[in-house]
Amino acid sequence: MKAVVIYESRTGNTARAAQLIGAELEARGCETEVFPTRGVDLKTLAEADIAIVGTWTDGAVLFGQRPGGGGNIAKYLPMMWDKPTYGFVTYALRAGNVLRGLNTLLRSLGADMRGGLELHRKHLETDAADFADAVLSAYQPANR
Ligand SMILES: Cc1cc2nc3c(=O)[nH]c(=O)nc-3n(C[C@H](O)[C@H](O)[C@H](O)COP(=O)(O)O)c2cc1C
């Protein structure tokens, strides 16, 4: 099984979360490559069984949250053509509806959204391990 983890990050937390998730997936036998949104390798993405896309929470701390760098996700990711996809977001205090916003954005690219997780920026290690477990135990190939 192959996975690709793609992230948008402003101050490094989501990049770190992406690397941690990638390492946890590798440790569970899933071949995984990690890319920033702008550097995504389209062939690797096309060949991956699952995609995991992460971003950060951009808002006014308690309200108005939206996916950080959402414009870059829309700009640099190709159409996802029913790729089984999971979203994740990092946040500091309250993620609000940002995961829902990320799901909507990825769905608009054609991704088959299977779920997602909010990771508090102070608990990235434990949350990344839990996320890898959840993704792999829930994974079922696309029904085609
Ligand atoms: C401009 C800006 C707005 C933010 N708004 C929120 C917010 O509304 N709620 C929240 O929980 N965290 C908020 N944060 C915190 C970030 O989402 C959090 O630190 C995240 O892990 C940053 O990811 P990054 O290091 O990958 O950029 C904000 C950070 C910035 C820079």
The ligand as an ORCA input file, in Angstrom:
! r2SCAN-3c Opt
* xyz 0 1
  C      -2.615     34.336     11.008
  C      -2.856     33.171     11.941
  C      -4.149     32.908     12.353
  C      -4.422     31.838     13.220
  N      -5.705     31.593     13.622
  C      -5.967     30.553     14.463
  C      -7.301     30.301     14.899
  O      -8.269     30.975     14.529
  N      -7.520     29.252     15.737
  C      -6.477     28.446     16.179
  O      -6.720     27.511     16.931
  N      -5.198     28.664     15.760
  C      -4.927     29.701     14.932
  N      -3.632     29.939     14.525
  C      -2.567     29.023     14.971
  C      -2.135     28.063     13.885
  O      -3.242     27.492     13.197
  C      -1.314     26.915     14.495
  O      -0.205     27.439     15.188
  C      -0.861     25.961     13.405
  O      -0.316     24.805     14.005
  C       0.156     26.622     12.494
  O       0.570     25.689     11.531
  P       1.904     25.950     10.695
  O       3.028     26.044     11.710
  O       2.027     24.734      9.851
  O       1.737     27.193      9.919
  C      -3.359     31.002     13.686
  C      -2.042     31.280     13.253
  C      -1.793     32.340     12.391
  C      -0.367     32.600     11.938
*
